[in-house]
Structures are given as C-alpha cells and as structure tokens.
Amino acid sequence: MEENKTDRRIRKTKAQLLQSLMTLMLEKDIKDISVKELSDLADINRGTFYLHYRDVYDMLSQVEDALFQEFNGILDKNFPPGSSSSLHFVLEDIFSFLDANRMIARILLGPHGDLAFVNRMKEMVRQRLICLQTQDAPLSDSFDYYYAFITSGCIGLIQSWLNRESPEPPDRIVSLVEKMILQGLSPILPPPVRA
C-alpha cells in the first residue's frame, strides 16, 4: 500500500513538472529554462526535481523518449514485417496519438520546440516505409523527394491542427490528410485550361 502512495506521488510530481515545462516552453526555448524557474512554477523544491532528472534537458529527453516509445508501438502495429498497411489506419492511429498528447505535441512542434524531436520522428517513419520495399516493389528513385514533400506538408498540417482553438476530431483530419496525400492539390485547384 505504501508503494502505491509513493508511485502516485511520483506520478503527480512528474505531471506537475511536465505541465510547468510545457507552460514555460510556450514562451521560451529549453536552453532558457532553469531548474529553479521550473521547480518554482511546479511548486516543488529543486531537490525533488533532482530526484527524477539531472537537468531540464534530461527531463525533456525522458518526455520525448516516452512519446517515441508510444509512437514506435503505433508503427509496429501498422507496419508489421512482411505485410502492407492501410494509409487510413496508420493516419488514424497517429492522429489519435497526437490528439491524446495534444499539449506536448503542440509544444514540441511549436516555435520553442525541439527540431531534433521532429527529425527523429520523420526518420522513424522513413525507415518503416523503406522496410516495406520488396524485390517486387522496390523504392522509386524519387522516394526521398516524395517523402520530404509529404512529411513536410503533414507536419505543417499537424501544427495548424494542434494550434486551433476548436480542432476537428482526429477522424475528420485523417480523411483530409489521406485525401491530400493520395490526390495532392487537385481537389482545390481549377482544372487546367487548354489553349
């Protein structure tokens, strides 16, 4: 029973610290956040902070690692070895994950976020897509261009979606992203005029 209380207190302390870190990262880069400032905002003493983290970088790293572990689980589920995956189901799982972690994702993808985090996520997806190639269906010579175009567009869309005051539910955004990936800009452009 005592261990349960301790675990609950640790989870509560870490949640307070995370909330405070995200609040501060709305306004400033991680390099400008001190342990004292973070601890004061979380209303805990610095000694308690140091029981869990070496510094603010270590804390951010642990938060990101937990997100990567969950995101990797989504990719494992949707890209099992030797099978193809439905774009719709992959997007559905990714946007549900982002919605469940909206505040953290919004901060990490925002102006004071961590570009290394974004690049690490992009590389995880890229590696999964590369693993899908087979002798019968090798990657196109243009794969890197398509991948850069699609991921940059998706990240911009995700940022826009996360920053909305009243965001659409994940299923509506999934349909939009799937349509954009599969049809490009053709649905919003006028048909070409023949001379």
C-alpha positions in Angstrom: 0.0 0.0 0.0 2.8 2.4 0.9 4.5 1.7 -2.5 1.2 2.7 -4.3 1.2 6.0 -2.4 4.8 6.6 -3.4 4.1 5.8 -7.0 1.1 8.1 -7.1 3.1 10.9 -5.5 5.9 10.4 -8.1 3.4 10.4 -11.0 1.8 13.6 -9.5 5.1 15.3 -9.1 6.2 14.4 -12.7 2.8 15.6 -14.0 3.3 18.9 -12.3 6.8 19.3 -13.7 5.6 18.3 -17.2 2.8 20.8 -17.0 5.2 23.5 -15.9 7.8 22.7 -18.5 5.1 22.8 -21.3 3.9 26.2 -19.9 7.4 27.6 -20.0 8.2 26.2 -23.5 5.2 28.1 -24.8 7.2 31.2 -24.2 10.9 30.2 -24.4 13.4 27.7 -25.6 14.5 24.9 -23.4 18.0 26.5 -23.1 16.4 29.5 -21.4 14.6 27.5 -18.7 16.3 26.9 -15.4 15.6 24.2 -12.9 14.7 26.9 -10.3 12.2 28.5 -12.6 10.6 25.2 -13.5 10.5 24.0 -9.8 9.0 27.2 -8.6 6.3 27.1 -11.3 5.5 23.5 -10.4 5.5 24.4 -6.7 8.1 21.8 -5.7 11.6 22.2 -4.4 14.7 21.7 -6.6 15.8 18.7 -4.6 12.6 16.9 -5.6 13.3 17.8 -9.2 16.8 16.3 -9.0 15.4 13.0 -7.6 13.9 12.5 -11.0 16.0 14.4 -13.6 19.6 15.6 -14.0 18.5 18.9 -15.6 15.8 20.3 -17.8 17.4 18.7 -20.9 17.2 15.3 -19.2 13.6 15.9 -18.4 12.7 16.9 -21.9 14.6 13.9 -23.2 12.7 11.5 -21.0 9.4 13.0 -22.1 10.4 12.7 -25.7 11.6 9.1 -25.2 8.2 8.1 -23.7 6.5 9.6 -26.7 8.8 7.8 -29.1 8.2 4.6 -27.4 4.4 5.0 -27.8 4.8 6.2 -31.4 7.1 3.3 -32.2 4.4 1.0 -30.9 1.9 2.6 -33.4 4.4 2.0 -36.2 5.0 -1.6 -35.1 1.2 -2.2 -35.1 0.7 -0.6 -38.5 3.9 -1.8 -40.3 4.3 -5.4 -39.3 7.1 -7.2 -41.2 6.1 -8.7 -44.5 2.7 -7.0 -44.8 1.2 -3.9 -46.2 -0.7 -1.4 -44.2 -3.7 0.8 -44.9 -2.8 4.5 -45.0 -6.1 5.3 -43.4 -5.5 3.1 -40.3 -1.9 4.4 -39.9 -3.1 8.0 -40.0 -6.0 7.2 -37.7 -3.6 5.8 -35.1 -1.1 8.7 -35.5 -3.8 11.4 -35.2 -5.4 9.7 -32.2 -1.9 9.6 -30.6 -1.4 13.3 -31.3 -4.8 14.2 -30.0 -4.2 12.3 -26.8 -0.9 14.1 -26.4 -2.1 17.4 -27.9 -0.4 19.8 -25.5 3.0 18.1 -25.6 2.9 17.6 -29.4 1.9 21.3 -29.9 4.8 22.5 -27.8 7.4 20.1 -29.3 6.3 21.1 -32.9 6.0 24.8 -32.0 8.5 27.7 -32.2 10.2 26.8 -29.0 10.0 23.0 -29.6 12.7 20.6 -30.4 13.7 20.2 -34.1 15.6 17.1 -33.2 12.4 15.5 -32.0 10.6 16.3 -35.3 13.5 14.9 -37.3 13.7 11.8 -35.2 10.0 11.1 -35.8 10.4 11.7 -39.5 13.3 9.3 -39.7 11.3 6.6 -37.8 8.5 6.8 -40.4 11.0 6.9 -43.3 12.8 3.7 -42.0 9.4 1.9 -41.7 8.5 2.9 -45.3 11.9 1.7 -46.6 11.4 -1.6 -44.8 8.2 -2.1 -46.9 10.1 -2.3 -50.1 10.4 -5.8 -51.7 12.1 -7.2 -54.8 8.7 -6.9 -56.5 8.1 -3.3 -55.4 11.4 -1.5 -54.9 11.5 2.1 -53.8 11.2 4.7 -56.5 14.3 6.7 -57.4 12.1 9.7 -56.3 11.2 8.3 -52.9 13.2 10.9 -50.9 11.5 13.7 -52.8 8.1 12.3 -52.3 8.8 11.6 -48.6 10.2 15.1 -48.0 7.2 16.7 -49.7 4.6 14.6 -47.8 6.2 14.7 -44.4 6.8 18.5 -44.5 3.2 19.0 -45.6 1.9 16.7 -42.9 4.0 18.4 -40.2 2.6 21.8 -41.3 -0.9 20.5 -41.2 -0.4 18.9 -37.8 1.0 22.2 -36.4 -2.0 24.0 -37.8 -4.4 21.5 -36.4 -2.8 21.4 -33.0 -2.9 25.2 -32.7 -6.6 25.6 -33.5 -8.8 26.6 -30.6 -11.6 24.2 -31.8 -9.7 21.5 -33.7 -11.5 19.0 -35.8 -11.8 15.5 -34.3 -9.0 13.1 -35.4 -11.2 11.1 -37.8 -12.1 14.2 -39.8 -8.4 15.3 -40.1 -7.4 11.8 -41.1 -9.8 11.9 -44.0 -8.4 15.2 -45.1 -4.7 14.1 -44.8 -5.4 10.9 -46.6 -7.1 12.8 -49.4 -4.2 15.3 -49.6 -1.6 12.5 -49.7 -3.4 10.5 -52.4 -4.8 13.3 -54.5 -2.4 16.2 -53.9 -3.8 19.7 -54.5 -6.0 18.7 -57.4 -9.3 18.9 -55.4 -8.7 22.7 -54.7 -7.1 23.7 -58.0 -9.2 24.7 -61.0 -8.9 22.3 -63.9 -6.2 23.1 -66.4 -7.3 25.3 -69.3 -6.3 24.0 -72.7 -5.1 26.6 -75.2 
